Amino acid sequence: MNQERLKAFCKDIDIPELEKRLRAFERICEGGKQAGPIGGLPLSGRFRWLTANRSTIVQTSAVHPGLCNDASETLRRLMAELVL
C-alpha cells in the first residue's frame, strides 16, 4: 500500500484503520470462522456483502459482469490500469 499516494487523497487518513478494514475484507473473501458471522455465508452471499455500497472506509466499485478469453491476462491488465 502506497501511503504517500493515499495521503494525497486524504492527508488525515488513518492508515492502521484502513489496513485493518482491508484485512477484514481478505478474511471475508476466504470465508470461515476467522471472518466472523459473514464468513459463514456462502460465497455468493459474501460477494454481495463485500460489494454492497455502504462502507465509509472501503468502498468497492460497481460490479460489471463480463467475458474474456484469458482471465489471468485480463486480471493482470486491469490491475495495472486501475490499481497500480
N, C-alpha and C positions, 0 to 999 in steps of 0.2 A: 504494500500500500504506500503510495507516494504522499507523504504527509504534507509536503510543501504545496503540492497541487491541490490537495483537499483544502488547505488553509487559504488558497487563492479564492475558493468559492465561499468560504466561511472562516474568517480569521479566529473566531472563538470556538471552533469545533472541538468537541470532547473526543479525542482520538481513542482513549481507552474504552469509552462507552460505545463508539462505533465498532471497534474491534469485537467487543462483547456481543453486540447485535449480529454482526456478520458470522461469528462462531455459532450463534443460536440458529441462524439460517442453515449453516452447514449441518448441524445436528438434526434439524428437522428434515432436510433433504435425505439424510441417511436413514432416518426413522429409528424406532426402538425406544427403550426406556430412557436413555440419556437425553432424549428430546422432549421429555415430559408428556403430557396427555396428547399433544398434537402428534408426537412421534408414533403413537399407536394407530393413527388414522391410516387408511390405505394410501398408496402412492398418489392416486388421483386426488384424494382429499387434502393431502399435504401440499400438492402442487397448487390447488385452488387457494389454500390458506396463504401460501407464500406469495402468490401473485395478486392477492387482494390489495386494492389501493387504499389502505387505511393506516399504514405506519407513517409516523412523522420522522423517524430516524432512517430507516432503509425502505425505499420505495422502488419497486420493480417497474419496468416499463410495461406497456400494454402487451398482451400475448397475441402473437400473429401466427396462425398456422401456415406452414409452407412445406414444399417438397424440394429435395435436392438429389443430385446423383451421387455426391460424395460428402457424407455428413462430417467426416473428420476435416476435410479441406474447408468446408463451409464454416464450421466452428472456428477453425484457425483464422480464416479471413475476417469473420465477424469480430472476433476478439481483437485482432489487430486494428480494425477500422473503428470499432466502437468503444473499446475498453482500454486498451494500452496506450 
